């Protein structure tokens, strides 16, 4: 059985199940969905041009890294001809391969920067020497972008893979472990809820609640303002009608024919 990947496929797939006998009874929502089908597919579409752009940028960046590694090390100090006399006594900025890999990873995965980092996590883990990077998951370290960087260096230095292939392999392992962790968390949450656990609303749900409150207040204010405007318009219409009637009656009493008739 193929999984349904878009909202507009639910009705078609359910009709196929009903016709084949896989589903015996028509769902309660079937007719409502048949009369009001979704007009758009709400799943996110992957744009090939974006993937090609990201891939080309990645290849060009790693090619630059390979050029820097051509001599076996990164040049961290400027040449004498490149030194600025005004900055002669200023400490030179050290730059390593890990820095370029971190910049590349977090440029491709900006949402990973939202994962809060606690300095206490690194209190006893100031170096990565005690970790075995033959595998990506380390039981004394949180899975993050730094894990991808160290795994890439291990694959390049120990397993002698090209830098691009090592980076791609480390990213693939990272995605697999992230999906595994997410699945385990969702299953654990569902099992806890089945056993009666109640979770407080998260930040996104709190944002939706605040937005709903603002919209409800805006709706009530709009209704009140509409009533006030309608009342003003009705008052203006009634006053205009009464004034026109009065002027008409006054004008009728002061017509020339009636005055002449009264004088005669």
PyMOL commands that set and color helices and strands:
alter all, ss='L'
color gray80, all
select helices_A, chain A and resi 7-20+30-35+48-71+80-82+85-87+97-108+110-114+119-122+145-157+163-194+203-253+256-263
alter helices_A, ss='H'
color red, helices_A
deselect
rebuild
show_as cartoon
